[in-house]
Amino acid sequence: MAQMCVNAVSLRFLTSEFKAHYQRNNKQGGHKNLRCFPNCCNGIHASSGFCGSAVLVQISPTMPCNQLAVYAAFCPLNTAGQPQSLTYLRDIKTTEQLNALADKERDVHSPWYAGDCVNNDNGVYSINTFKRGWHYGWTSNRHMADTKHVLCVYVFERNKPSLDCCFWSCVGELMSPAFQLYCRRRAKGEKMFWHNEVLFYLKKRYQRNDMEKPMPYNILRDNDMGKIQCLTKCLDRA
C-alpha cells in the first residue's frame, strides 16, 4: 500500500480571493498571460497592460529565509482532480535545477515563479512580487476548454550541502482553488452577445408600426429600465 506524503510545514494563502475563471491573452513570442490573477491590483481593474497582483502565502513553523525556497507554478488538473505537476512532496532538487525552472531573466517562459521572503518573523512570502505578468504556457484546444487549473505553491527546505552541490527537499505544497481559462476571443463574443440582447429588447419592446426605432429614453417605464440595467450589467461584466 502506497504511503501518503504529508506536509512537513503548514501553508495558507493570504491572498484575499481567487476567481473561478480567468482570461488568458496570447501575446507575441508565445507569451500567454493571465489577466486579473489572482485579482485586480488593490481592487482596481486595469483595462490595458498588466492587471493582477502578487500572491502571498504564510508558512509555519517559521524558518530562516536562507533555509527555505518557495516557488509556484500553474498546473492543469487530471481527471482525478490532481495537479499534473513538475514536482511533488519529498522530491529532491539541486539549486541549479530550481534556478533553471524559475529563471525569468533568461527565459520569460520559465514555468515556475520564485517567492520572496517579505516577513521572516511571520513566515510570509510573496510570489511574483514585481508583477511581471502571470504567464501560463499550457497548450489547449477546443476539446480541453473545460479543463480546470490551479496554482501550486511548493516549499523546499535546504539539506546539508555536499562538497560540490546543495540539495533541497520539497516539504510542503499548497493548491489554490481550481479555475478555468477563456481566451480574449470568447470574451469579445460574450460582450457582443449582451450588446445584441440590449438592442433586441429595446426594439421588441418599443418598436412602432410605422417605424422601427425605440421610443424616447425619457418615457421608458421603471420595470423596463430595470430590465435594461440588468442586461447592461451583464454587458459590463463580459
Summary of the structure (lengths in Angstrom):
residues: 238
radius of gyration: 23.6
end to end distance: 48.8
largest distance: 91.1
contacts: 614
relative contact order: 0.18
helix: 26%
strand: 31%
